[in-house]
C-alpha cells in the first residue's frame, strides 16, 4: 500500500518496565522523581510520580520526553540551541519543549520508538542517571555521554 507508512512504537510492557527501572534507580539515589514514557507520537504510554516528587516536575518530565522525540537527549538539545541567541530565546517558549537534562529518545535499531523524561530530583544529574537506568533495558539505547 503506497499511501501507508510502517512504523514501530514502544510497547506498554516495555514502557512500564522502563518506568520501574527509573524509579528503582531513584530509590537507590534517595530522590523522588516523576518518570514519563511517551510513544513515538508523543502520547503518554507510562508514568509514575514517586511520593514526594514535586507537582511542577510532572509536566517537566513529560516535556523532556516530548523534546527527546526530536531524536537527541534534552541535554544535547540544550547544547545545540545555547550557541544561537534566537534559538535559545524562541525554542523553549514552544509548548511541550524542555531543554533540561533528563530526557532521552528510546531507540531500537536506530529508530525512535518513544522517549523518556525524568524530573524531580534536586540536581539534573539524578534525572539523567534515572533515565539511563531505564534505557539500560535496551542493549543499544544507553547514550555514551
NUZAMAR-147382 format. One record per residue (C-alpha): x, z, y; chain; residue number from 1; residue in one letter. Coordinates in steps of 0.1 Angstrom, whole numbers, plus 5000, padded with zeros to 4 digits. Each point is the difference from the previous one (the first is absolute). Layout:
BEGIN
east: X; up: Z; north: Y; chaine: A; num: NUM; residu: a $
...
//
This chain:
BEGIN
east: 5000; up: 5000; north: 5000; chaine: A; num: 1; residu: x $
east: 5018; up: 4987; north: 5031; chaine: A; num: 2; residu: x $
east: 4981; up: 5022; north: 5024; chaine: A; num: 3; residu: x $
east: 5008; up: 5033; north: 4983; chaine: A; num: 4; residu: x $
east: 5032; up: 5021; north: 5003; chaine: A; num: 5; residu: x $
east: 5011; up: 5023; north: 4972; chaine: A; num: 6; residu: x $
east: 5015; up: 5033; north: 5011; chaine: A; num: 7; residu: x $
east: 5009; up: 5034; north: 4986; chaine: A; num: 8; residu: x $
east: 4990; up: 5034; north: 5012; chaine: A; num: 9; residu: x $
east: 5009; up: 5036; north: 4990; chaine: A; num: 10; residu: x $
east: 4977; up: 5015; north: 4974; chaine: A; num: 11; residu: x $
east: 4982; up: 5033; north: 5007; chaine: A; num: 12; residu: x $
east: 5018; up: 5016; north: 4971; chaine: A; num: 13; residu: x $
east: 5035; up: 4992; north: 5015; chaine: A; num: 14; residu: x $
east: 4988; up: 5010; north: 5034; chaine: A; num: 15; residu: x $
east: 4990; up: 5034; north: 4988; chaine: A; num: 16; residu: x $
east: 5032; up: 5005; north: 4981; chaine: A; num: 17; residu: x $
east: 5019; up: 4992; north: 5031; chaine: A; num: 18; residu: x $
east: 4980; up: 5025; north: 5021; chaine: A; num: 19; residu: x $
east: 5007; up: 5026; north: 4973; chaine: A; num: 20; residu: x $
east: 5037; up: 4993; north: 5001; chaine: A; num: 21; residu: x $
east: 5002; up: 5002; north: 5038; chaine: A; num: 22; residu: x $
east: 4981; up: 5033; north: 4999; chaine: A; num: 23; residu: x $
east: 5023; up: 5014; north: 4973; chaine: A; num: 24; residu: x $
east: 5030; up: 4992; north: 5022; chaine: A; num: 25; residu: x $
east: 4983; up: 5016; north: 5030; chaine: A; num: 26; residu: x $
east: 4995; up: 5032; north: 4980; chaine: A; num: 27; residu: x $
east: 5036; up: 4999; north: 4989; chaine: A; num: 28; residu: x $
east: 5011; up: 4997; north: 5037; chaine: A; num: 29; residu: x $
east: 4975; up: 5027; north: 5010; chaine: A; num: 30; residu: x $
east: 4981; up: 4978; north: 5024; chaine: A; num: 31; residu: x $
east: 4963; up: 4989; north: 5003; chaine: A; num: 32; residu: x $
east: 4994; up: 4963; north: 5002; chaine: A; num: 33; residu: x $
east: 4972; up: 4974; north: 5003; chaine: A; num: 34; residu: x $
east: 5006; up: 4971; north: 4976; chaine: A; num: 35; residu: x $
east: 4982; up: 4967; north: 5003; chaine: A; num: 36; residu: x $
east: 5002; up: 4970; north: 4977; chaine: A; num: 37; residu: x $
east: 4985; up: 4967; north: 5013; chaine: A; num: 38; residu: x $
east: 4994; up: 4969; north: 4979; chaine: A; num: 39; residu: x $
east: 5014; up: 4966; north: 5011; chaine: A; num: 40; residu: x $
east: 4970; up: 4995; north: 5023; chaine: A; num: 41; residu: x $
east: 5004; up: 5033; north: 5019; chaine: A; num: 42; residu: x $
east: 4972; up: 5018; north: 4983; chaine: A; num: 43; residu: x $
east: 5005; up: 5037; north: 4990; chaine: A; num: 44; residu: x $
east: 5007; up: 5002; north: 4963; chaine: A; num: 45; residu: x $
east: 5010; up: 5036; north: 4995; chaine: A; num: 46; residu: x $
east: 5005; up: 5030; north: 5023; chaine: A; num: 47; residu: x $
east: 5009; up: 5036; north: 5000; chaine: A; num: 48; residu: x $
east: 5001; up: 5026; north: 5028; chaine: A; num: 49; residu: x $
east: 5020; up: 5030; north: 4988; chaine: A; num: 50; residu: x $
east: 4989; up: 5034; north: 5012; chaine: A; num: 51; residu: x $
east: 5016; up: 5007; north: 5033; chaine: A; num: 52; residu: x $
east: 5006; up: 4964; north: 5010; chaine: A; num: 53; residu: x $
east: 4990; up: 4994; north: 5036; chaine: A; num: 54; residu: x $
east: 4969; up: 4980; north: 5008; chaine: A; num: 55; residu: x $
east: 5016; up: 4974; north: 5023; chaine: A; num: 56; residu: x $
east: 5024; up: 4990; north: 4973; chaine: A; num: 57; residu: x $
east: 4971; up: 4988; north: 4978; chaine: A; num: 58; residu: x $
east: 4997; up: 4970; north: 5022; chaine: A; num: 59; residu: x $
east: 5037; up: 4997; north: 5005; chaine: A; num: 60; residu: x $
east: 5006; up: 4997; north: 4962; chaine: A; num: 61; residu: x $
east: 4975; up: 4972; north: 4998; chaine: A; num: 62; residu: x $
east: 5015; up: 4982; north: 5030; chaine: A; num: 63; residu: x $
east: 5034; up: 5003; north: 4985; chaine: A; num: 64; residu: x $
east: 4987; up: 4984; north: 4968; chaine: A; num: 65; residu: x $
east: 4982; up: 4972; north: 5019; chaine: A; num: 66; residu: x $
east: 5032; up: 4992; north: 5020; chaine: A; num: 67; residu: x $
east: 5020; up: 4999; north: 4968; chaine: A; num: 68; residu: x $
east: 4978; up: 4972; north: 4988; chaine: A; num: 69; residu: x $
east: 5020; up: 4978; north: 5024; chaine: A; num: 70; residu: x $
east: 5026; up: 5001; north: 4972; chaine: A; num: 71; residu: x $
east: 5025; up: 5025; north: 5014; chaine: A; num: 72; residu: x $
east: 5003; up: 5038; north: 5003; chaine: A; num: 73; residu: x $
east: 4986; up: 5015; north: 5031; chaine: A; num: 74; residu: x $
east: 5035; up: 5012; north: 5009; chaine: A; num: 75; residu: x $
east: 5014; up: 4964; north: 4997; chaine: A; num: 76; residu: x $
east: 4970; up: 4988; north: 5020; chaine: A; num: 77; residu: x $
east: 5009; up: 5025; north: 5028; chaine: A; num: 78; residu: x $
east: 5037; up: 4990; north: 4999; chaine: A; num: 79; residu: x $
east: 4988; up: 4964; north: 5004; chaine: A; num: 80; residu: x $
east: 4978; up: 5006; north: 5030; chaine: A; num: 81; residu: x $
east: 5021; up: 5026; north: 5018; chaine: A; num: 82; residu: x $
east: 5025; up: 4973; north: 5013; chaine: A; num: 83; residu: x $
east: 4972; up: 4980; north: 5018; chaine: A; num: 84; residu: x $
east: 4983; up: 5019; north: 5028; chaine: A; num: 85; residu: x $
east: 4969; up: 4978; north: 4998; chaine: A; num: 86; residu: x $
east: 4996; up: 5006; north: 4963; chaine: A; num: 87; residu: x $
east: 5007; up: 5037; north: 5004; chaine: A; num: 88; residu: x $
east: 4973; up: 5003; north: 5027; chaine: A; num: 89; residu: x $
east: 4974; up: 4977; north: 4984; chaine: A; num: 90; residu: x $
east: 5001; up: 5003; north: 4962; chaine: A; num: 91; residu: x $
east: 4994; up: 5037; north: 4997; chaine: A; num: 92; residu: x $
east: 4968; up: 4996; north: 5021; chaine: A; num: 93; residu: x $
east: 4984; up: 4979; north: 4972; chaine: A; num: 94; residu: x $
east: 4974; up: 5018; north: 4979; chaine: A; num: 95; residu: x $
east: 5013; up: 5011; north: 4966; chaine: A; num: 96; residu: x $
east: 5037; up: 4995; north: 5008; chaine: A; num: 97; residu: x $
east: 5025; up: 5028; north: 4998; chaine: A; num: 98; residu: x $
east: 5037; up: 4998; north: 5006; chaine: A; num: 99; residu: x $
east: 5011; up: 5034; north: 4985; chaine: A; num: 100; residu: x $
east: 5020; up: 5003; north: 4967; chaine: A; num: 101; residu: x $
east: 4979; up: 5007; north: 4969; chaine: A; num: 102; residu: x $
east: 4983; up: 4967; north: 4993; chaine: A; num: 103; residu: x $
east: 5012; up: 4976; north: 4973; chaine: A; num: 104; residu: x $
east: 4986; up: 4968; north: 4985; chaine: A; num: 105; residu: x $
east: 4993; up: 5002; north: 4963; chaine: A; num: 106; residu: x $
east: 5015; up: 4969; north: 4984; chaine: A; num: 107; residu: x $
east: 4998; up: 4987; north: 4965; chaine: A; num: 108; residu: x $
east: 5022; up: 4971; north: 4991; chaine: A; num: 109; residu: x $
east: 5006; up: 4995; north: 5037; chaine: A; num: 110; residu: x $
east: 4963; up: 4998; north: 5009; chaine: A; num: 111; residu: x $
east: 4984; up: 5026; north: 5022; chaine: A; num: 112; residu: x $
east: 4971; up: 5014; north: 4980; chaine: A; num: 113; residu: x $
east: 4993; up: 5030; north: 5023; chaine: A; num: 114; residu: x $
east: 5017; up: 5026; north: 5022; chaine: A; num: 115; residu: x $
east: 5006; up: 5037; north: 5002; chaine: A; num: 116; residu: x $
east: 4999; up: 5022; north: 5031; chaine: A; num: 117; residu: x $
east: 5010; up: 5036; north: 5001; chaine: A; num: 118; residu: x $
east: 4997; up: 5023; north: 5030; chaine: A; num: 119; residu: x $
east: 4997; up: 5037; north: 5008; chaine: A; num: 120; residu: x $
east: 5034; up: 5016; north: 4994; chaine: A; num: 121; residu: x $
east: 5019; up: 5016; north: 5028; chaine: A; num: 122; residu: x $
east: 5027; up: 4973; north: 4999; chaine: A; num: 123; residu: x $
east: 4996; up: 4963; north: 4992; chaine: A; num: 124; residu: x $
east: 5027; up: 5001; north: 4973; chaine: A; num: 125; residu: x $
east: 4977; up: 5021; north: 4979; chaine: A; num: 126; residu: x $
east: 4973; up: 4973; north: 5003; chaine: A; num: 127; residu: x $
east: 5025; up: 4973; north: 4990; chaine: A; num: 128; residu: x $
east: 5012; up: 5021; north: 4970; chaine: A; num: 129; residu: x $
east: 4965; up: 5005; north: 4987; chaine: A; num: 130; residu: x $
east: 4992; up: 4963; north: 5003; chaine: A; num: 131; residu: x $
east: 5032; up: 4991; north: 4982; chaine: A; num: 132; residu: x $
east: 4991; up: 5024; north: 4972; chaine: A; num: 133; residu: x $
east: 4967; up: 4981; north: 4996; chaine: A; num: 134; residu: x $
east: 5018; up: 4966; north: 5001; chaine: A; num: 135; residu: x $
east: 5023; up: 5012; north: 4972; chaine: A; num: 136; residu: x $
east: 4971; up: 4994; north: 4976; chaine: A; num: 137; residu: x $
east: 5007; up: 4963; north: 5004; chaine: A; num: 138; residu: x $
east: 5034; up: 4989; north: 4988; chaine: A; num: 139; residu: x $
east: 5010; up: 4976; north: 5028; chaine: A; num: 140; residu: x $
east: 4980; up: 5015; north: 5028; chaine: A; num: 141; residu: x $
east: 5022; up: 5027; north: 5014; chaine: A; num: 142; residu: x $
east: 5018; up: 4990; north: 5032; chaine: A; num: 143; residu: x $
east: 5037; up: 5004; north: 5000; chaine: A; num: 144; residu: x $
east: 5002; up: 5011; north: 5037; chaine: A; num: 145; residu: x $
//
